């Protein structure tokens, strides 16, 4: 039975994990007959966004691990407890938390850096030659770990250009498709970079999960 680690970055598309992506990922993992354990960094979010108005809540702070626990009914562990040797593969869920909490890509763009805890985990999976899947905006994190990586974030020309400037080869893909870099054992899909509905997002995410599971066997 395939065992996957899933990294979350909070709860809510504008300042954490995209909740629909997270739930569809976990559902797809269970449907594949695989198991999972979720992880998130134990740190304060970059900021808190009111998801009703889109405004930043200036005087409010939230913890990424605590917020991620909302999605997983409390079953989430600190990312520092994630050991690649215990898992067959890794999946990183999208949402702005990937660009605000796991890294500062949302602020610095091509000059971004990812948090040390994430870099360690991602590097361990790379060095162990284990399969990984990244969705939505999260594939940008791959450029901090892999050389000559092939990936997709969909069809956004500006973001693709930025990632190509960081050494990635970008493939234009629609919402239902995945990009598979066989050499690096990396699977990516646009998810809510393109999805206009749960149905659209589900197809690409399920394809990503199924690809990760298949390649890990």
Secondary structure, 3 states (H helix, E strand, C coil): CCEEEEECCCCCCCCCCCHHHHHHHHHHHHHCCCEEEEEECCCECCCCECCCCCCECCCCCCEHHHHHHHHCCCCEEEHHHCCHHHCCEEEECCCCHHHHCCECHHHHHHHCCECHHHHHHHHHHHHCCCEEEEECCHHHHHHHCCCCCEEEEECCHHHHHHHHHCCCEEEECCCCCCEEECCCCEEEECHHHCCCCHHHHHHHHHHHHHHHHHHHC
